[in-house]
Amino acid sequence: MSTAKDQIKQILDSQPEDSSYEDLLREIAFKRMVDKGMLDAKSGNVVSNEEMERIIKGWQK
């Protein structure tokens, strides 16, 4: 398993040379969100589509 530093280096190396600071931060944040989501899914920390639909409808009130 690679370290956080190694993962960030991989992300940075995969970006175009003219990437902005914001572009780089967005890519790092996106990777972190995906990794966290995958861990949640593996641990069963999920919400069904039906439950999410109920939650969203509650926001619309």
VMD Tcl script that draws the C-alpha trace (Angstrom):
set ca {
  {0.00 0.00 0.00}
  {1.34 3.40 -0.90}
  {1.58 6.31 1.48}
  {-0.52 9.46 1.25}
  {2.57 11.29 0.02}
  {3.09 8.72 -2.75}
  {-0.55 8.99 -3.79}
  {-0.34 12.79 -3.96}
  {2.84 12.55 -6.04}
  {1.03 10.23 -8.47}
  {-1.85 12.66 -8.79}
  {0.51 15.59 -9.34}
  {2.55 13.67 -11.91}
  {-0.61 12.78 -13.86}
  {-1.69 16.43 -14.25}
  {-0.71 18.76 -17.09}
  {2.26 21.02 -16.44}
  {0.09 24.14 -16.73}
  {-2.38 23.00 -14.05}
  {-3.37 25.70 -11.61}
  {-3.09 25.41 -7.86}
  {-6.89 25.08 -7.73}
  {-6.85 22.30 -10.36}
  {-4.31 20.33 -8.34}
  {-6.18 20.78 -5.07}
  {-9.43 19.74 -6.75}
  {-7.84 16.53 -8.04}
  {-6.38 15.70 -4.63}
  {-9.73 16.38 -2.92}
  {-11.56 14.28 -5.53}
  {-9.23 11.33 -4.95}
  {-9.76 11.61 -1.20}
  {-13.55 11.69 -1.59}
  {-13.50 8.63 -3.85}
  {-11.23 6.73 -1.45}
  {-13.46 7.62 1.50}
  {-16.56 6.56 -0.44}
  {-14.99 3.23 -1.31}
  {-14.11 2.60 2.34}
  {-17.66 3.49 3.36}
  {-19.08 1.10 0.77}
  {-16.80 -1.73 1.88}
  {-17.81 -1.22 5.52}
  {-21.52 -1.15 4.67}
  {-21.89 2.53 5.54}
  {-24.28 3.21 2.67}
  {-27.73 4.67 2.05}
  {-30.19 3.05 -0.36}
  {-31.47 4.99 -3.35}
  {-34.93 4.97 -1.78}
  {-33.65 6.45 1.50}
  {-31.63 9.08 -0.37}
  {-34.73 10.01 -2.35}
  {-36.64 10.53 0.93}
  {-33.80 12.64 2.30}
  {-33.68 14.84 -0.80}
  {-37.45 15.30 -0.81}
  {-37.17 16.42 2.82}
  {-34.75 19.16 1.74}
  {-37.29 20.44 -0.78}
  {-39.93 21.21 1.88}
}
mol new
graphics top color blue
foreach p $ca { graphics top sphere $p radius 0.5 }
foreach p [lrange $ca 0 end-1] q [lrange $ca 1 end] { graphics top cylinder $p $q radius 0.2 }
display resetview
